[in-house]
């Protein structure tokens, strides 16, 4: 980026820049607080994979913001991300087919992380999903690592498919 700025010069910093900086900074502050609270109150390996929902939310916000609509691969990616998020709590399936999704919404951490993912879809931000699951298991000794790693892996694959 620095060579580009040296080559083209520093752009004018006008009122639009200040407004964008204020909005972007506010979104980042809110998402940072919510992210930290989410991993504090719920399992890391359950909350961090939900960040992979950011591209799914981007598919919803992009038509409104930039007029970009989903294509075939985007729909495949959505299917994979939703499948992965379902698998994060697959053990709850015995309570009904929608129970894995409902279980995510019963926990306070995943609720907060869904807000983070949505706000990041506006701010176009990303983070490591698989590392969060692995840290949750190896550092915090969280259980259900197999289902959460599988779910997070499928969600990441869905993000990859959306980016095609």
C-alpha positions, 0 to 999 in steps of 0.5 A: 500500500505504501508504494501505491501512496508514494506513486499516486500521492496522498488523497485529499482527506475531506468530510466524506473521509471523516464520516467514513472513519467515524462510522468504520471506527464506531463499528469496529469498537462495537464489534470488538466489545461484542466479540470479547464479551461473546468469547467470555460468556460462551465456548470459544469453539462455539462462538468464533465459527459464527464469524464465518457467517459474515459472507452470508450476511454480505450476500444480504447486505451487498445488494443494498450497499453496492447492487451486487447479487448472489450467483450459483456459487454464493448459494452453494456457499450459503448452504455450506455455511448453514450446514456447518453452523448446524453441525456446531451443535449437532448433539442437540438434534435429538430434541428436534431438527431445528434444535442445533440452530435453536441451541445457538440462540439460547447461548448469549455468546453466539447471539453476540457473535451473530451481531459481530458477523452482521456488522463485519459484513457491512465493514467487510472484515474477517478473522480465523475461524478454525484457530478459534475452535482449536484454541477453545479445545487446546487452551480452554479444554472445551468439549465437542471439538469434533463436531465444532471443528467439522462445522467450522471447517464446512463453514470455511469451505462455504466462505471459499465457495462464495469467494469463487 
